[in-house]
Amino acid sequence: MSAEVLKYTLDQIEQLELAPGTEHELLEGWIPELASDEEVRQALEKAFDYRGDVTITLKNGEKIEAYIFNRHTGATLAESWVQYFTPKSNDKLKLSYAEIARLEFSGKDRAAGKHWEDWVKAYNERKAAGEKNIALHPEKLD
């Protein structure tokens, strides 16, 4: 590969760094209405994307504080499930959508306020100042 082709590729990559980020939905503290199957599915899809813990209340009254890291949407709620971790266990646990009575976005949203545009701005400022081998690190979590 020639140097010109390689430079062109690097220039293209730098242009991608200026791409706008996505809008982050503020869900912290939200308690969605779970009246219909579709509302349950939509709320659990958002819980999967959420970067904090949720509190799940089961139909039997049990409450589970969880971080949802995986989900599967089947034809029915009984065939759909989420996988999660709890603060008290490193085990991967699984729960059917059909067992869920209430969902609360109770934990701190670790992604709130940390936007791609802010990261790109800081990167570009450091680059413009002449820094080399720039490594930006995320803020420390509480």
C-alpha positions, 0 to 999 in steps of 0.5 A: 500500500502506498503512502498516499493511499495510507494517508488518504485512509487516515484522513478519512478516519479523522473525518469520521471523528467529527461525526455527530453523536447520538442523542442520549435519552435521559431515563434515570428515575423513569418508571415506565407504564407496563400495561401492554406487551408492547410497552413491556418490550419497549421498556426492556429494550431501553433497559438493555441500552441503559448504562445503570441499574434497574429495579425489577419488581416481579409479579410475585412481589420480589424486587431485583436490583439488576444490570441488564446486559442481554435480552431476547425477544420472542413471539410472546412475553413468556418466550422473551427474556433478559439476562442480568447481573446483581450487585450481590452476585457475578452470576449471569441470571435470566428472567422471563418478560412475563414475570415482570410487573414493574421496572424502574430505572433506579441506578445512576445512568453512567452515560448521562452527560458524557457525549461523543461530541465532548470527547471529540472536542477534547481530542481536537483541542489536544491535537491542535495544541500539538500533542502526539499519541493522545489518549483520552480516558473516561471520567472515574465512576463514583 
